[in-house]
Every structure is written in structure tokens, then in C-alpha cells.
Amino acid sequence: MIERDHAPNTGTGLLGANFSRRSRLKPTDDRAAAGRWIAIDESGYDGDQLHGGDRYMILGSVAMDDVEAAAIVDTLRTEAGIQKSATELKFQKMFAGPAAGRRRQLLGELLAPGGPLRDRASVYVIDKHYFVAAKLVDLLLEERFNAAGIDIVTNGVARQFALDLATEGPRAMGCDGFDRLLATAVGFFSKRNRAGDHVTVDDLFAIIQQCHAYARRRKAPQAKKATRVLELLRETRPEAEAFARERPAEATSTGEHALLDDSTDPLVTAVPTVILHASIRYGGKLQVLADDQRLLTDDKLDVLERAATAVGLVQGLIKQSHLESLVRGRSVDHPSLQLADLVAGAGRSVARWHDGHDDPAGQDLHPMVAPLVDPGGMLMDEKPEDFAQVATARAKRR
């Protein structure tokens, strides 16, 4: 359902015809009984540029409206000594630094057992390495098998191919080779590469061929499956050429093409999944408030709203539409989004610490945040409890 009860978009950061229907300025309020409000924000998001930054992207969500969230935000402000001149709480600015230990302690108390956010917060984690491997499979191998009349999605083969490539890739190709494959794939599929000026089909397949040759020479016993996936990818040049020809020539698309155009943007995959998981967890109808992102145009939110329901119905996880509305808003206008920012930021710090980075916030918050990690996130072979340990992911890649 499109949000119709909202103020004009004159107070939001995103203006214009593409951001006119689904912007909400007034506070969210569960007492209106149209559906329970869920606020979503992200951290570590760089669009479809999935290589070279943090390995993990986080979506933090809180099942709370602005009326209830405002009291928590006000109390946290007072106890943390955050000046009134700061118009909104931001994790990275106020809770991440080495000197913010006391503030992190207060946030940890909100997220700890018995805290007001413990049973309301969720941390959805996307492993970007796995995401890129999955896109190589989805956009190349799946297309090739589909043309032959073979469905590798329903039976889980596509997911297994992606897992094999992502988990065994560093051993098969060496860490440097694996990184080059990821970087080249990201460059090829990126919207920035619309004309093929930066990464061509030839560039992509030169890397695939090199990685496959290296893997065959190396003959690592624990990398046979990844080597097999590389062997299959070597045969997908026609599919890559078709992708390059069909890549939208314009910077923006509308309608259903708005979703296809951003097929390599993790936010497109993550938002419907987070909504579905929230529906399963809390039950009943939901209303979702997402932090405003330029990607989330009205058309894109139309499509994501339908996708959130369709995924659940197809997978048999829900029996009817579970989403009353999907709208965007600014965190400065919505205390619930400020709490979602804190959850997402805490999740990102814990993920960085888990991946071996020196992150004081991650070290402080991992006992409270790790239990909030959604087990249905886009991870490789990690489990939520792994995020309570340092460098588990890095050790597995060796």
C-alpha cells in the first residue's frame, strides 16, 4: 500500500518527482493500529561498489515507533552527555571513537538482556564477498543453466556454487587472485560500467581464465569445488556478452526495470528480506520506515514492497501480504531511525572487529550485538555466534 497520509516532501533531503509519494515526515505511531512500525537503517553501504571497503554491510532494524523511541533517545542523550545542538544520534560520530567508552556502555545496556532494545533489534549482515560470488552465479551460470532448461535455484545448486566459490576461492586462486576476481566482477556488473568503458567482457574473462589456470596448477585438495565453479564460469562468455548488451543505457530506470537495473545492489536484496524476517518474528501487519537513500525512489519502493511479499509467499513463509506500507524518512525527523542507526553502526563495528580490524567499539559491543545477528543473513558458512569472536572469518579464508 502506498503511503498517502504524509506531509509534502519540502522538508526532506531528497527532492523531486522521484521522491514525492513515499516520504513520511510525521512521527510513526503504533497506536494508529494500521500495523506495527519497523525502522531500518544501514551501515557499510556503498551501493554496488562491493570491493575495497569493509567486507560486511549491515542493516539494523528496530521494532519500535517514534513515540516510544523518542523517550529512549532523550534518556540516552542525557546520560551520554550529548549536546542538544546535535540534532540526531549517529553511531559513527558519537559512539565509535576510542573516547566514547561510556556512551558505548549505555548503548550496550539498551541492547543487553532486559534492555528496551534487546527483543526489538535485529542485525542483518551481508558478506560482500559472498554476495559478489552469488551474483557471478546468478547472472552468468544460472542464465546458462536456465537456457538449457535446468533450474539450479529451487534445488539449492546455485547457492551451493556461490558458497563453494566464496569459501574455497582464496585457497583455490590465492588471496590476491580471489580479490582480483571479486574486484573485476564488481567493476563489470556495476552501474558505473554501463558502456563497458572500464571493465569489458574480455577483462572479466581474462581474470576468470587466469584464476582457473592458477587453481588447476595449485591443486589444493580443499578447493576442488571452487575450481569446478571456475571451470563452469569459463563457459559463460555468451551470458556475459548478453548482460553487457542489455545493460540499461540510462542512469535511472522506472517500474520493474528499477529493480533489475540494481540487481547488484545489496540494498535491493536486503530490504525485502529484512521486512520478511521481521514479519515472521513479530507477526501481523507491518509498516516499514527506511532511512532515505537516493536508491530508494518511489518506483523502487513500489517494487521492493511487492518483492517483500512475493518472496515470503513463494517460499511458503507467509500466507498473505504482511506489509501495510513501505516509506522513507530522515533520521532527524524520526527517533526510531536514530535507534536503527545505532544498531546498524554497532553491528558494523562488531563485524569489523570480528574480521580482525582494530575497532574499540566492536570489541566493547560484541557480547550484546552478536546474539542480535539474523541467522538468515547473506553469510557464507558463518553463524551469528561467530561474530562474538575475533578474526573467525579471516581464519576460515586461510
CORWOWO-V968384 format. One record per run of one state. SS is the DSSP state (hx for helix, st for strand, lp for the rest). FROM is the first residue (numbers start at 1). TO is the last residue. Records with the same first field share a line. If there is no record, write none. Layout:
BEGIN
SS->FROM-TO / FROM-TO
END
This chain:
BEGIN
lp->1-8 / 12-16 / 20-22 / 24-29 / 33-35 / 44-55 / 63-65 / 81-90 / 95-100 / 112-120 / 148-156 / 190-190 / 194-200 / 219-220 / 234-236 / 247-256 / 261-265 / 283-285 / 292-297 / 315-322 / 330-334 / 355-359 / 374-377 / 379-383 / 389-391 / 398-398
hx->9-11 / 17-19 / 30-32 / 66-80 / 91-94 / 101-111 / 128-147 / 157-189 / 191-193 / 201-218 / 221-233 / 237-246 / 257-260 / 266-282 / 298-314 / 335-354 / 360-372 / 384-388 / 392-397
st->23-23 / 36-43 / 56-62 / 121-127 / 286-291 / 323-329 / 373-373 / 378-378
END
